[in-house]
């Protein structure tokens, strides 16, 4: 469905926001993971045809979307990280406006989506008065208006409360059975239970793309738990990668990423997905 071939995006003379990224994606939920500045948003903007690659190709069903952007725009839903609303429009009017832009003529579709994101009771309220979380939900609704084949969402759960985040994750998981859903986030829990693949970016480059299970398998044997005194903790954190530290009385309970036992009494533990990702980043740093 979507193929990214050796894509580079350069700003200025030598700043590579995206550096030689290649991916081949079909239906499913893909988590695009990386720290701020890793290149996630720039890559998503190129997929959404908001900016063009400096080199390389992005193909949708075999068509180069930099040359023919309309090939993907009618079949794309996009929610940017910074999503604004028109101050004088109600939520219903906002949806009607975007429906007209996208060629959606079915009023029932608008009502259904407002119910889906739990805004049907606020449909006649001015969107400018919405909280950040409510605006985010309205953005999610507009991204789904044209029943897209590809849904691209950048930091989708920012500003949502726990119940709304759960609702949205379940919605994306359902959509991923029939569509390609790309979620950019640095919050691993957003994609932990729903992603079929994880694409990890660092400094503009793709450092891994694999299933969550494969990532967890690689991290097994590299995550340790230990309880140490304060002096030992100070020594350890200068020499190993401490994932988590929690004070328990006079001791420190630690979770550590290391290829072998980092200290006396350390025991291997089952990693969480977030710990597996961090362990992989540290392994890349050590290899470099």
C-alpha positions in Angstrom: 0.0 0.0 0.0 2.6 2.6 1.1 6.3 2.3 0.2 9.0 4.7 1.3 12.2 4.5 -0.6 15.4 6.1 0.6 13.7 9.3 1.6 15.8 12.2 2.7 14.5 15.6 3.8 17.1 18.4 4.2 16.6 21.8 5.6 19.2 24.5 4.9 22.6 23.4 3.8 23.2 20.2 5.8 20.4 19.6 8.4 18.9 16.2 7.6 15.5 15.9 9.4 14.9 12.6 7.7 18.0 10.6 6.5 17.6 7.7 4.0 14.5 6.1 5.4 12.9 3.1 3.7 9.7 1.3 4.8 7.1 -0.9 3.2 3.7 -0.8 5.0 0.4 -2.6 4.5 -2.8 -2.7 6.6 -2.3 -2.5 10.3 -1.3 -0.1 13.0 2.3 1.2 12.8 3.8 3.0 15.8 6.4 5.6 14.7 8.5 6.0 17.9 11.3 8.4 18.7 12.3 11.3 20.9 11.5 14.9 20.0 13.5 15.9 17.0 13.9 12.3 15.7 12.2 13.2 12.4 8.8 11.6 13.0 6.7 14.7 12.2 8.7 15.6 9.1 8.2 12.0 7.8 4.5 12.2 8.4 4.2 15.6 6.7 5.8 14.1 3.6 3.4 11.1 3.7 0.5 13.7 4.0 2.0 15.6 1.0 2.5 18.8 3.1 6.1 18.8 2.1 8.2 17.0 -0.5 11.2 14.8 0.0 14.6 16.3 -0.9 15.3 12.9 -2.5 13.8 9.5 -2.6 10.2 8.4 -3.3 7.0 7.8 -1.4 4.7 5.5 -3.4 1.0 4.9 -2.7 -0.3 1.9 -4.6 2.7 2.4 -6.9 2.2 6.1 -7.6 4.8 8.7 -6.6 2.8 11.1 -4.4 5.4 13.9 -4.7 4.6 14.0 -8.4 0.9 13.1 -8.1 -0.3 14.2 -4.6 -4.0 13.8 -5.4 -3.4 10.1 -5.7 -3.3 9.9 -1.9 -5.1 13.0 -0.6 -8.6 11.7 -1.3 -7.8 8.5 0.6 -5.9 10.0 3.5 -6.9 11.2 6.9 -4.4 13.4 8.8 -4.3 14.8 12.3 -1.3 17.0 12.9 0.3 17.6 16.3 -0.8 21.2 16.3 -4.5 21.2 15.4 -6.4 24.5 15.3 -10.1 25.4 15.0 -11.9 28.3 13.4 -13.1 30.5 16.3 -16.6 31.3 15.0 -17.6 27.8 14.0 -19.5 25.3 16.2 -18.2 21.7 16.2 -21.0 20.8 13.8 -20.2 23.6 11.4 -16.5 22.8 11.6 -17.3 19.2 10.6 -19.6 20.4 7.8 -16.9 22.7 6.5 -14.3 19.9 6.3 -16.9 17.5 4.9 -17.5 19.9 2.0 -13.7 20.2 1.4 -13.4 16.4 1.4 -16.4 15.9 -0.8 -18.4 14.1 1.9 -22.2 14.6 1.4 -23.7 12.4 4.1 -24.9 14.3 7.2 -25.2 11.0 9.0 -21.5 10.5 8.7 -20.9 13.7 10.6 -23.3 12.8 13.4 -21.8 9.3 13.6 -18.2 10.6 14.0 -19.2 13.2 16.6 -20.8 10.4 18.6 -17.7 8.2 18.1 -15.5 10.9 19.7 -18.1 11.7 22.4 -18.8 15.3 21.1 -22.4 14.9 20.0 -23.7 16.7 23.0 -21.4 19.6 22.2 -22.1 19.8 18.5 -23.6 23.3 18.6 -21.0 24.8 20.9 -18.3 27.0 19.4 -15.2 24.9 19.0 -13.0 27.8 20.1 -14.4 27.3 23.6 -13.3 23.6 23.7 -10.7 22.3 26.0 -7.4 21.0 24.5 -8.7 17.4 24.8 -12.0 18.3 23.2 -10.3 20.0 20.3 -8.1 16.9 19.9 -11.2 14.7 19.7 -12.7 17.0 17.1 -9.5 16.7 15.1 -9.8 12.9 15.2 -13.3 13.1 13.9 -12.3 15.3 10.9 -9.5 13.0 10.0 -12.0 10.2 9.7 -14.5 12.1 7.6 -13.6 10.6 4.2 -13.3 7.0 5.6 -9.6 7.1 4.7 -7.5 4.1 3.6 -4.5 5.6 5.4 -4.8 7.4 8.7 -1.8 9.5 9.9 -2.0 10.8 13.4 0.8 12.8 15.1 0.8 12.6 19.0 -2.9 11.6 18.9 -3.6 11.4 22.7 -2.0 14.7 23.7 -4.5 16.4 26.1 -6.9 13.4 26.3 -7.9 12.0 29.7 -7.3 8.2 30.4 -10.8 7.2 29.4 -10.6 9.1 26.1 -7.1 7.7 25.4 -8.5 4.2 25.9 -11.4 4.9 23.6 -9.1 6.3 20.9 -6.7 3.4 21.1 -9.6 0.9 20.7 -10.8 2.9 17.7 -7.4 2.8 16.0 -7.0 -0.9 16.7 -10.3 -1.5 15.0 -9.4 0.7 12.0 -6.1 -1.2 11.6 -7.8 -4.4 10.6 -8.8 -2.8 7.2 -6.6 0.3 6.9 -3.0 1.5 7.4 -2.8 3.6 10.6 0.4 5.4 11.3 0.8 6.8 14.8 3.6 9.1 15.7 4.2 9.2 19.5 6.9 9.2 22.2 4.3 7.7 24.6 4.9 3.9 24.2 1.6 3.0 26.0 -0.3 4.7 23.1 0.7 1.9 20.8 1.9 -0.9 23.1 -1.3 -3.0 22.9 -2.4 -2.2 19.3 0.7 -1.8 17.0 1.4 -4.6 14.6 4.8 -3.0 13.8 7.1 -0.4 15.5 9.3 1.8 13.5 12.0 3.4 15.6 13.6 6.7 14.5 16.7 8.4 15.9 18.3 11.6 14.6 16.4 11.3 11.3 17.3 7.6 10.7 15.2 4.5 10.9 17.1 2.3 13.4 14.5 -0.6 13.6 11.2 -1.7 12.2 9.8 -4.9 13.7 6.9 -6.3 15.7 6.5 -5.6 19.4 7.0 -9.3 20.1 10.3 -9.3 18.3 11.5 -6.3 20.2 10.6 -7.9 23.5 12.4 -11.1 22.5 15.6 -9.2 21.8 15.4 -7.3 25.1 15.0 -10.5 27.2 18.2 -11.2 29.1 19.1 -7.5 28.9 16.8 -6.0 31.6 17.7 -6.6 35.3 16.2 -5.7 38.7 18.3 -5.0 41.7 18.0 -3.5 45.2 21.1 -1.5 46.2 22.2 1.0 48.8 22.6 4.7 47.9 26.4 4.4 47.4 26.1 1.5 45.1 23.4 3.3 43.1 25.7 6.3 42.6 28.4 4.0 41.2 26.0 2.0 39.0 24.3 4.9 37.3 27.7 6.3 36.2 28.4 3.0 34.5 25.2 1.3 33.4 21.8 2.4 31.9 19.3 2.8 34.8 15.8 2.6 33.4 14.0 3.2 36.6 14.9 4.0 40.2 12.6 4.0 43.2 13.5 4.6 46.8 12.4 1.9 49.2 13.4 2.8 52.7 17.2 3.0 52.8 17.6 1.1 49.5 17.0 1.9 45.8 15.0 -0.5 43.7 16.4 -0.4 40.1 15.5 -1.6 36.7 18.7 -1.7 34.5 19.4 -2.3 30.8 22.7 -4.2 30.5 24.0 -7.1 28.4 25.0 -9.0 31.5 24.5 -8.9 35.3 25.3 -5.3 36.4 25.8 -6.0 40.1 25.7 -8.6 42.8 22.1 -9.8 43.4 20.7 -8.5 40.1 18.2 -10.8 38.5 16.8 -11.0 35.0 13.2 -9.7 34.6 10.6 -9.6 31.9 10.9 -6.3 30.1 8.0 -4.0 29.4 7.8 -2.7 25.8 9.1 0.7 26.9 12.0 -0.9 28.6 12.7 -3.0 25.5 12.8 0.2 23.4 15.1 1.9 25.8 17.4 -1.2 25.9 17.5 -1.2 22.1 18.4 2.5 22.0 21.3 1.9 24.5 22.4 -1.1 22.5 22.6 1.1 19.3 24.6 3.8 21.3 27.0 1.1 22.5 27.5 -0.3 19.0 28.2 3.2 17.7 
